[in-house]
């Protein structure tokens, strides 16, 4: 029995059905498959029927709202002052200077080089002491596989 061809045929049929359902329902209104069923319930339409023609038509759908009545200054962050906590991160690149640069740019270049060298020496001193005293000399060296290994009972 040719069971492989049956399995492949069923898989192809399933893919085709999934594509058809996706095309009909997923792309529905945007590709011309517009169904007359609308799932919006508007309470304002009921008020229109009670009041007559005096009321205006409003829609409750969030996608139909127009926000032209808002303050135009509220739409942008361009009016935020320099000391505001809502300042944009991009403003740091626009000014070309960050907080560190503003604090320490007044130091002379020779002092900056000296302080950088002192910081580097402190790092090397701390790292060398860590490597010297953090592990016993006879502890296992994982690269050379020498030493006694970690002492669990007497750290």
N, C-alpha and C positions, 0 to 999 in steps of 0.2 A: 504494500500500500504506500502511496506517495503522501505521507503525512507531512513532509516538509513543505510541499507546495500548498497544502491546505492551511498550514500555520501562516505561511507568508501571505496567502490570499486573505485570511482573516485579519492579519495586521494591516494590510493595505486598505481593506474595507473600513477598518476602524479609523485609520488616519483620514481617509476621505470623508467619512461622516463627521469627524471632529472639525475638519476644515469647513465643511458645509455649515455646520452649526455656528462656527465662529464667524463665517461670512454673513450669515443671515442675522444673527443676534448681536454680534460684537460690532460689526460695521454698519448696522441697521440704518439709522437716520442719515449718517454722513455719506452713504453710497447709494442713496435712492430707495432703499428698502424701508420706507417710512411706514410704520404701522399706525393706524388711527387711534390706538389705545394710548392715552396720556395718563400717567399716574400722579397727577397733581391735584390736590384738594385745596381750593381757595375759598376761605370763609368770606372774603370780601365780595365774591360774586353773589353769594347768598344775600348780602346786604344790598347789592345793586338791585336785585330782584324785588326786595322789599321797598327800597326808597325810590325806585324809578330811575330816570335818566340823570338825576342830579349828581350822582356820585361818579368818581373817576375810577377807571380800571387800574387796579394794582395787582401785581403778581407776587406770590410768596416764594417762588422758586429762587434759590440763591444765585443761580446762573443768570437770571434775568435782571438782577439789580443793577442800577446805574448809580455810580458814586460821584457824580459831578458836583453835588452840593457840598462836598467836603472842602475844608480849608486847603488851598494848594500848598501852603507852607508845611503842612503836616505830612505831605507825601514824600518829602526828601529830607535827608540828613545834612544838607549843605549849610544850614544856618546854625549848626551846633557850635557853641563857643569852644575856645581852646582848652578851658579847664573843665569841661563837661565830662562826666564818666561815660557818656554815650559816644565819645569821639571815635571815629572810624579808624580801624587799623591801617588803612591805606594812607591816612594822613601822615603817618610816620615816614613813609617813603616819599610823599610829596614834599615834605619839609627837608628831607635828606638828613635829619638828625634825630636820634632817639634820646631817651632819658640819660643813658650812660654817656653819650657824646656831649650832651649839654652839661652834665656834672663835671666831667673830667677833661673837657677840651681846653680849659684855661690853664692846665698844667703845662710847663715847658716840655719840649720833646726829650731833652736829656733826662728829666725826672721820670717821664713815662718809660723810657728804656731801662732806667735803673730799677724802677718798681717792677717792671715785667721780669727782669733778671732775678730780682729777689723772690718773686712769686715762683718762678721756675725752680730756683734753688730750694725753696721750702718744699715744693712738691717732690723733688728728687730725694731730699733728706727724709721725708715721711715715707716714701715708697721703699727706699733702701732699708730703713729701720723696720718696716713691716716685713719685708722679705727676710731680714736677718733674724728677727725674734719671733715671728709668728709661728714658725714650724721648727721642731727640733732637727738637728743635722742628720740624724739617722732615720728620719721618717721616710716613708716610701716615695721614691721619685718615680712618677708614673711613666716618664719617658724611658728611663734606663732600667726600670723595674728593680731597683736596688733599695735596701733599707728595711726597717722592721715593720712598716705599715702603721696605720693609725692605732693608737692605744686607747681602746674604748673605756677600760676600767680606770685608768689614771691619765686624764687628759693633760 
